[in-house]
Amino acid sequence: MDKLKAFETFVSVATKGSLTAAARAEGVAPAIIGRRLDALEEHLGVKLLVRTTRRITLTHEGSAFLEDCQRLLSDVTNAEASVSAGGVKASGHLRITAPAGFGRRHVAPLVPPFRQAHPDVTISLNLSDRVVDLAGEGFDCAVRVGDLPDSSLVSVRMADNRRLCVATPDYLARRGTPLQPADLLQHDCLTLSSDASQTRGWAFTSADSANPEVVHLRPGGPLDCSDGQVLHDWCLSGYGIAWRSTWEVEAEIQAGQLLAVLEDYAAPPNGIYVVFPQRKHLPLRVRLWIDHLKHHYGQADFWHRPAP
């Protein structure tokens, strides 16, 4: 038995309401449609349809199986379309949201090439550090950085997000290099102000190699700000040590503009995710956008690019 063909036949009969209509749509005899259904029901060991000369009725099992078959056939169609130039084209309006700093650097530059590859898709990009209610506000998906709260959203991990202490070579030459987290108390640390979201402070792994655990430190300094980009700029200007994500400082580390310190104490990475509401039929444009991000975020040199 060709299972895929049997599933297609079952869906066609169930949605059209008769073997004759399904046979006419496919250009075969009704008897062929009937034999496919018989084989499918025998294979599954359940009755899917109650057939009489006047009507066809789905059984309880048939109703549940119909929904699963429709989802499976939709997934097959989308899979074929994504690898076939002559397949179904993605279309419609794609609404995306991402954190402001990360979105400017690592989401916005990927939107135009995606649009060029899929010209029938229009795109709205919302950059906000507010946690957006995707379903309530009509967004298709979001990029989120860090630990995710428990929710009904589906999440796909795209890359690791590490946090490192960084400073300019000039600052470290003037003030010395901290060798353990406690040394930060003697340095000018560029921190998020108290009304920002980093309430637990900077995270480090304890020096106890037998039983390592994450500890938090709240260093201080003469400068703080509620905006992470400002802290990044101050750090590049040599005003102190900052605790930043590698997605933000990797290019400057590669170029020698910043040096990472206390790397042996770096806390385990959390993640960079794409999240979206649970849907039985994810639109092709959303799935292709997720694949687009996954392709770029999976390349190590992507994170080494200078800020646009």
Secondary structure, 3 states (H helix, E strand, C coil): CCHHHHHHHHHHHHHHCCHHHHHHHHCCCHHHHHHHHHHHHHHHCCCCEEECCCCEEECHHHHHHHHHHHHHHHHHHHHHHHHCCCCCCCCEEEEEEECHHHHHHHCHHHHHHHHHHCCCEEEEEEECCCCCCHHHHCCCEEEEECCCCCCCCEEEEEEEECEEEEECHHHHHHHCCCCCHHHHHHCCEEEECCCCCCCCCEEEECCCCCCCCEEEECCCCCCEECCHHHHHHHHHCCCCEEEEEHHHHHHHHHHCCCEEECHHHECCCEEEEEEECCCCCCCHHHHHHHHHHHHHHCCHHHHHCCCC
